Amino acid sequence: MTQSEKPLFSNRRLFTIILPLLLEQYLAILVGMADTVMVSSVGEHAVSGVSLVNNISAVMLNLFTALAAGGGIVTSQFLGAKRSDDAQRSTGQVITMSLGISLIIMSLCLVFSKPLLKLFFGGITEKTMNAASTYFFYNALSFPFLALYSAFSAILRADGNTKTAFYVSMLRNVTNIGGNALCVYGLKMGVAGVAIPTAFSRLVGAACMAFAVSKGHYPLRPRATDIIRINPKLMGRMLKVGLPTAVENSIFQLGRVITLSMITMVPVAAGLAPDYQTAANSTAGTLSNFTVATITALSVAGMTVVGQCIGAQDFRQTQKNVKKLLFLGYAGQIVMNTFLLIFRYPLIHIFQNLSEETIELSADLLCIHLPCAMLIYPLAFLLPSFLRAASDSAFPMYASIASMAIFRLSLAWVLCVNLGWGAKGVWWAMIADWLCRSILFSARWLSGAWKKKFKLDDKKEGKSPA
């Protein structure tokens, strides 16, 4: 183990990395909220349909983000080890991997879109199913753009450059909101009026990020040969870090889709009509996204910070920076969650055409979510990000899958379907999942086992064969 005389990340540098990420997260949430508000003018069936598809799309988004993050972590480690040529070579492999996988997934989703929707959400009404089908089609078309955007973002963030991604995100989200307003209110296109601008904004984002990364003076600019040719050893290193995270995140999001399908299965005779249950779940979920924005931003920052500290083999700085990030995570949770708890009803009323039942259930779900998130969410979702950045990816994957299977799925089935609690049962099961994760990941980090997982060969990564 080596100790750096000069801090790799001063407080000022941490601030410059985290602030753009935080602003980007809040901007993305505001755009998602604007989407929901606009589509709510069409009716609750449209809100439900878009919400259901967004949970399927989140599986894909997390897959692309995790694979790109694997490449970003490896790049960060190379930078920390002062191996700039290998860092540059890894950027080309991130792009190749992301584009190839996304094209395959896009093709499968376009071919099997209707069977997928019927499999997960067979209990929804015909109007909701039609809305979901329309939204899913355009979402699937944009998956390659989404994957490339994630890849380019990971490349920039590996070098500590978070400002560029923020500026591109602003442009992308302004395009999205402007397109939504035009297509929904002006052209009266309904659900398609939200779906098409979303797909187009992803294309704009990917193109802008590609331009930013490919500029001649940028040190991590990918070379054409590194994109065209596959380097098995280097890509294997990336997959070793990113694949467990991709599997974990995809299964996590898939679990959310399954729990949503549970809500649609609750009998109408029990007074829990699926449309108002899913609409309330969507409304509360959209608002609760604000509570986790800080955690998401700090998780992304942690991949760069911990990755470079680990690459330099400086565990003292690693632990010091992790404590700072955890402190910021709890501070963000307390401030934002308190605000949302106090003003939950005015915020819920921003959404249009919601029934009284939907409004009340949305408020109840927020009362379940917000206090618990203040206490345990940072440990449950920041620590695993830091473990992955230290190349300890397998443990978070196994622990997360086990916790989700026992609590988020099995307990949710009992509470939501068997006991008829509906969406409330799903959210209580989610809290139990968080608690289990926070215990497991805290124990793992305190054990120091992650220090033994990092290994960066002294040999330079050679060019791939033709």
C-alpha positions in Angstrom: 0.0 0.0 0.0 1.2 3.5 -0.9 0.3 6.8 0.7 0.1 9.9 -1.4 1.7 13.0 0.1 -0.8 15.3 -1.6 -4.5 14.6 -1.3 -5.9 13.2 -4.6 -9.2 14.9 -3.9 -9.3 18.2 -1.9 -12.6 19.5 -0.6 -12.7 22.0 -3.5 -12.2 19.3 -6.1 -14.8 17.1 -4.5 -17.2 20.0 -4.7 -16.5 20.7 -8.4 -17.1 17.0 -9.1 -20.3 16.6 -7.0 -22.1 19.8 -7.7 -22.6 19.3 -11.5 -23.7 15.7 -10.8 -26.2 16.8 -8.2 -27.6 19.5 -10.5 -27.8 17.0 -13.3 -29.8 14.6 -11.1 -32.3 17.2 -10.0 -32.7 18.4 -13.6 -33.4 14.9 -14.8 -36.0 14.4 -12.0 -37.7 17.7 -12.8 -37.9 16.7 -16.5 -39.4 13.3 -15.4 -41.8 15.1 -13.2 -42.8 17.4 -16.1 -43.4 14.3 -18.3 -45.7 12.9 -15.7 -47.5 16.2 -15.2 -48.0 16.7 -18.9 -49.2 13.1 -19.6 -51.5 13.4 -16.6 -53.6 15.8 -18.7 -54.5 12.8 -20.9 -55.8 10.8 -17.9 -54.8 8.4 -15.1 -54.6 5.5 -17.7 -51.8 7.4 -19.4 -50.0 8.1 -16.2 -50.2 4.4 -15.3 -49.0 3.3 -18.8 -46.0 5.6 -18.9 -45.1 4.7 -15.3 -45.2 0.9 -16.0 -43.0 1.3 -19.1 -40.6 3.6 -17.3 -39.9 0.7 -14.8 -39.1 -1.6 -17.7 -36.9 1.0 -19.3 -35.2 1.6 -16.0 -34.0 -2.1 -16.2 -32.3 -1.2 -19.5 -31.0 2.2 -18.3 -29.4 0.6 -15.3 -27.8 -2.1 -17.4 -26.2 0.4 -19.8 -25.2 2.7 -16.9 -23.6 -0.2 -15.0 -21.7 -1.6 -17.9 -20.4 1.9 -18.8 -19.6 2.5 -15.1 -17.4 -0.7 -15.2 -15.4 0.8 -18.0 -15.3 4.2 -16.1 -14.0 2.5 -12.9 -11.2 0.7 -14.8 -10.3 4.0 -16.6 -10.2 5.8 -13.2 -8.0 3.1 -11.8 -5.6 3.4 -14.7 -5.5 7.2 -14.2 -4.8 6.8 -10.5 -1.9 4.4 -11.4 -0.6 7.0 -13.9 -1.2 4.7 -16.9 -2.7 7.2 -19.3 -2.3 5.2 -22.4 -4.2 2.2 -21.0 -6.8 4.7 -19.7 -7.3 6.0 -23.3 -7.4 2.5 -24.7 -10.1 1.5 -22.3 -12.4 4.3 -23.6 -12.8 2.7 -27.0 -13.8 -0.6 -25.4 -16.5 1.1 -23.3 -18.1 2.5 -26.5 -17.9 -0.8 -28.4 -19.4 -2.8 -25.5 -22.2 -0.3 -24.9 -23.3 0.0 -28.5 -23.2 -3.7 -29.2 -25.3 -4.7 -26.2 -27.8 -1.9 -26.7 -28.5 -2.9 -30.3 -29.2 -6.4 -29.3 -31.6 -5.3 -26.5 -33.3 -2.8 -28.7 -34.1 -5.5 -31.3 -35.4 -7.9 -28.7 -37.7 -5.3 -27.1 -39.1 -4.2 -30.4 -39.9 -7.8 -31.4 -41.3 -8.9 -28.0 -42.8 -5.6 -26.7 -46.4 -6.8 -26.4 -45.7 -10.2 -24.9 -43.4 -8.4 -22.3 -46.1 -6.0 -21.3 -48.8 -8.7 -21.1 -46.4 -10.9 -19.1 -45.7 -8.3 -16.4 -48.9 -6.2 -16.5 -51.7 -8.4 -17.8 -54.1 -7.1 -15.2 -54.2 -3.5 -16.4 -57.1 -2.0 -18.4 -57.1 -1.9 -22.2 -56.6 1.8 -22.3 -53.6 1.6 -20.0 -52.1 -1.2 -22.1 -52.5 0.8 -25.3 -50.7 3.7 -23.6 -47.9 1.5 -22.4 -47.5 -0.1 -25.9 -47.1 3.2 -27.6 -44.6 4.6 -25.0 -42.6 1.3 -25.0 -42.1 1.4 -28.8 -40.4 4.8 -28.9 -38.4 4.0 -25.7 -36.9 0.9 -27.2 -35.9 2.8 -30.4 -33.8 5.1 -28.2 -31.9 2.5 -26.3 -28.6 2.7 -28.4 -28.6 6.5 -27.9 -29.1 6.0 -24.1 -26.3 3.5 -24.0 -23.8 5.7 -25.9 -24.7 8.7 -23.7 -23.9 6.5 -20.6 -20.6 5.4 -22.1 -19.4 8.9 -23.0 -20.5 10.2 -19.6 -18.5 7.4 -17.8 -15.4 8.4 -19.9 -15.7 12.0 -18.9 -16.4 11.3 -15.2 -13.5 8.9 -14.9 -11.3 11.9 -15.4 -13.3 14.0 -12.9 -15.0 16.0 -15.7 -18.7 16.2 -14.6 -19.4 19.7 -16.0 -19.6 18.6 -19.6 -22.2 15.9 -18.8 -24.2 18.5 -16.9 -24.3 21.0 -19.7 -25.3 18.3 -22.2 -27.9 17.1 -19.8 -29.4 20.6 -19.7 -29.6 20.7 -23.5 -31.1 17.3 -23.6 -33.7 18.0 -21.0 -34.7 21.3 -22.4 -35.2 19.6 -25.7 -37.3 16.9 -24.0 -39.5 19.4 -22.1 -40.0 21.7 -25.1 -40.9 18.7 -27.3 -43.3 17.4 -24.7 -45.1 20.8 -24.5 -45.4 21.1 -28.2 -46.5 17.5 -28.9 -48.9 17.1 -25.9 -50.5 20.5 -25.6 -50.0 21.8 -29.1 -50.3 18.8 -31.4 -52.5 16.8 -29.0 -50.5 13.6 -29.5 -51.3 12.0 -26.1 -48.8 9.5 -24.9 -46.8 9.6 -28.1 -46.3 13.3 -27.5 -44.2 12.4 -24.4 -42.5 9.3 -26.0 -41.1 10.9 -29.2 -39.5 13.9 -27.6 -37.9 11.6 -25.0 -36.3 9.5 -27.8 -35.2 12.5 -29.7 -33.6 14.1 -26.7 -31.6 11.0 -26.1 -30.3 11.2 -29.6 -29.3 14.8 -29.0 -27.5 13.9 -25.8 -25.5 11.0 -27.3 -24.4 13.2 -30.3 -23.3 16.1 -28.0 -21.4 13.8 -25.7 -19.7 12.0 -28.6 -18.5 15.4 -29.8 -17.2 16.4 -26.4 -15.2 13.1 -26.0 -13.8 13.1 -29.5 -12.3 16.5 -29.4 -8.6 16.4 -30.5 -7.1 17.9 -27.3 -9.1 15.7 -24.9 -6.6 13.2 -23.2 -9.1 10.3 -23.1 -10.2 10.7 -26.7 -11.0 7.2 -28.0 -9.0 6.1 -31.0 -10.8 4.5 -33.9 -8.7 1.3 -33.7 -9.7 0.9 -30.0 -13.3 1.1 -31.0 -13.2 -1.2 -34.0 -11.0 -3.9 -32.5 -12.0 -5.8 -29.4 -9.3 -6.2 -26.7 -10.5 -9.3 -24.9 -8.3 -8.8 -21.8 -9.3 -5.2 -21.3 -13.0 -5.8 -22.0 -12.8 -8.7 -19.6 -11.5 -6.5 -16.9 -14.3 -4.0 -17.5 -17.0 -6.8 -17.5 -15.5 -8.2 -14.3 -16.2 -4.9 -12.6 -19.3 -3.8 -14.5 -21.2 -7.1 -15.2 -22.0 -7.9 -11.5 -23.3 -4.4 -11.1 -25.3 -4.6 -14.3 -26.8 -7.9 -13.2 -27.5 -6.5 -9.8 -29.1 -3.3 -11.0 -31.1 -5.0 -13.8 -32.5 -7.6 -11.4 -33.2 -4.8 -8.9 -35.2 -2.9 -11.5 -36.8 -6.1 -12.7 -37.9 -6.7 -9.1 -39.6 -3.3 -9.2 -41.4 -4.3 -12.4 -42.6 -7.5 -10.7 -43.8 -5.6 -7.6 -45.7 -3.3 -9.9 -47.3 -6.3 -11.5 -48.4 -7.3 -8.0 -50.2 -4.0 -7.6 -52.1 -4.6 -10.8 -53.1 -8.1 -9.6 -54.9 -6.8 -6.4 -58.6 -7.5 -6.9 -60.8 -4.5 -7.8 -63.4 -6.1 -5.5 -61.1 -5.3 -2.5 -61.5 -1.6 -3.3 -58.0 -1.3 -4.7 -58.5 -0.6 -8.4 -55.3 -1.1 -10.3 -55.4 2.2 -12.2 -55.5 4.4 -9.1 -53.0 2.2 -7.3 -50.5 2.4 -10.1 -51.2 6.1 -10.6 -50.5 6.8 -6.8 -47.4 4.6 -7.0 -46.2 6.7 -10.0 -47.0 10.0 -8.4 -45.3 9.2 -5.0 -42.4 7.5 -6.9 -41.8 10.7 -9.0 -41.7 12.9 -5.9 -39.6 10.4 -3.9 -36.9 10.6 -6.7 -35.9 13.9 -5.2 -34.9 12.2 -2.0 -32.4 9.9 -3.7 -30.9 12.5 -6.1 -28.1 13.3 -3.7 -27.3 9.6 -3.2 -27.3 8.9 -7.0 -24.9 11.9 -7.6 -22.6 10.8 -4.7 -22.6 7.2 -6.0 -21.4 8.4 -9.4 -18.8 10.7 -7.8 -17.6 7.9 -5.6 -16.8 5.8 -8.7 -14.3 8.4 -9.7 -13.0 9.3 -6.2 -12.7 5.8 -4.8 -11.5 4.4 -8.2 -8.6 6.8 -8.4 -7.7 6.4 -4.7 -7.7 2.6 -5.1 -5.6 2.9 -8.3 -3.1 4.9 -6.3 -3.3 2.1 -3.6 -4.0 4.7 -1.0 -6.5 3.2 1.4 -6.2 5.9 3.9 -7.5 8.5 1.5 -10.1 6.1 0.3 -11.6 5.8 3.7 -11.4 9.5 4.4 -13.3 10.4 1.2 -15.9 7.7 1.8 -16.7 9.3 5.2 -17.1 12.7 3.5 -19.4 11.3 0.9 -21.5 9.4 3.5 -21.9 12.6 5.5 -23.0 14.5 2.5 -25.5 11.7 1.7 -27.1 11.9 5.1 -27.2 15.7 5.0 -28.9 15.7 1.7 -31.5 13.1 2.8 -32.4 15.1 5.9 -32.9 18.4 4.2 -34.8 17.2 1.1 -36.9 14.6 2.9 -38.0 17.0 5.6 -39.1 19.5 2.9 -41.1 16.9 0.9 -42.8 15.6 4.0 -44.0 19.0 5.0 -45.2 20.0 1.6 -46.3 16.7 0.2 -49.9 17.7 -0.5 -49.1 20.9 -2.5 -46.6 18.9 -4.5 -49.0 16.1 -5.2 -51.6 18.6 -6.4 -49.1 19.7 -9.2 -50.2 16.6 -11.0 -53.4 16.9 -13.0 -56.7 14.9 -13.1 -55.8 12.7 -10.1 -58.7 11.2 -8.1 -59.1 11.9 -4.4 -58.1 8.2 -3.7 -54.9 8.6 -5.7 -54.0 11.8 -3.9 -54.5 10.3 -0.4 -52.6 7.1 -1.3 -49.7 9.1 -2.8 -49.4 11.1 0.5 -49.5 7.9 2.6 -46.7 6.3 0.4 -44.5 9.4 0.9 -45.1 9.2 4.7 -43.8 5.6 4.5 -40.8 6.4 2.3 -39.4 9.7 3.6 -38.6 9.1 7.3 -37.1 5.7 6.6 -35.0 7.0 3.8 -33.4 9.5 6.1 -32.1 6.8 8.3 -31.0 3.9 6.1 -30.9 4.9 2.4 -27.3 6.2 2.2 -25.8 3.1 3.8 -27.9 0.9 1.5 -27.0 2.5 -1.7 -23.8 4.5 -1.3 -21.6 1.8 0.2 -22.2 -0.7 -2.5 -21.0 1.9 -5.1 -17.8 2.4 -3.1 -17.3 -1.4 -2.9 -17.7 -1.7 -6.7 -15.2 1.2 -7.3 -12.7 -0.9 -5.2 -13.3 -3.9 -7.6 -15.4 -5.6 -4.9 -18.3 -6.2 -7.2 -19.4 -9.7 -6.5 -20.4 -9.2 -2.9 -22.8 -6.3 -3.6 -24.4 -8.3 -6.4 -25.0 -11.5 -4.2 -26.1 -9.5 -1.2 -28.5 -7.3 -3.2 -30.1 -10.2 -5.1 -30.6 -12.1 -1.8 -32.1 -9.1 0.0 -34.4 -8.3 -2.9 -35.6 -11.9 -3.3 -36.4 -12.2 0.4 -37.9 -8.8 1.2 -38.7 -6.8 -1.9 -40.4 -9.7 -3.7 -41.4 -12.4 -1.2 -42.5 -10.0 1.5 -44.2 -7.7 -1.1 -46.2 -10.7 -2.3 -47.5 -11.4 1.2 -48.3 -7.8 2.0 -49.5 -6.6 -1.3 -51.4 -9.6 -2.7 -52.1 -12.0 0.2 -53.0 -9.4 2.7 -54.5 -6.9 0.2 -52.4 -3.9 1.2 -51.8 -3.0 -2.4 -49.1 -0.3 -3.1 -48.5 0.2 0.7 -47.4 -3.4 1.0 -44.9 -3.0 -1.8 -43.4 0.1 -0.2 -43.1 -1.5 3.3 -41.4 -4.4 1.7 -39.0 -2.0 0.0 -38.1 -0.4 3.4 -37.3 -3.9 4.7 -35.0 -4.5 1.7 -33.2 -1.2 2.4 -32.6 -2.2 6.0 -31.1 -5.6 5.1 -28.8 -4.0 2.5 -27.6 -1.3 4.9 -26.6 -4.0 7.5 -24.8 -6.2 5.0 -22.9 -3.4 3.2 -21.9 -1.7 6.4 -20.5 -5.0 7.7 -18.6 -5.6 4.5 -17.0 -2.1 4.4 -16.0 -2.2 8.1 -14.4 -5.6 7.6 -11.9 -4.2 5.1 -12.3 -7.2 2.8 -12.6 -4.9 -0.1 -8.9 -3.9 0.2 -7.9 -7.4 -1.0 -10.0 -7.3 -4.2 -8.1 -4.7 -6.1 -5.5 -5.9 -8.5 -4.0 -3.9 -11.4 -1.4 -5.8 -13.4 2.0 -4.0 -13.7 2.1 -5.1 -17.4 0.7 -2.5 -19.8 -2.5 -3.5 -21.6 -1.4 -4.2 -25.2 -3.3 -3.4 -28.3 -5.8 -6.0 -29.4 -5.0 -8.2 -32.3 -6.4 -7.4 -35.7 
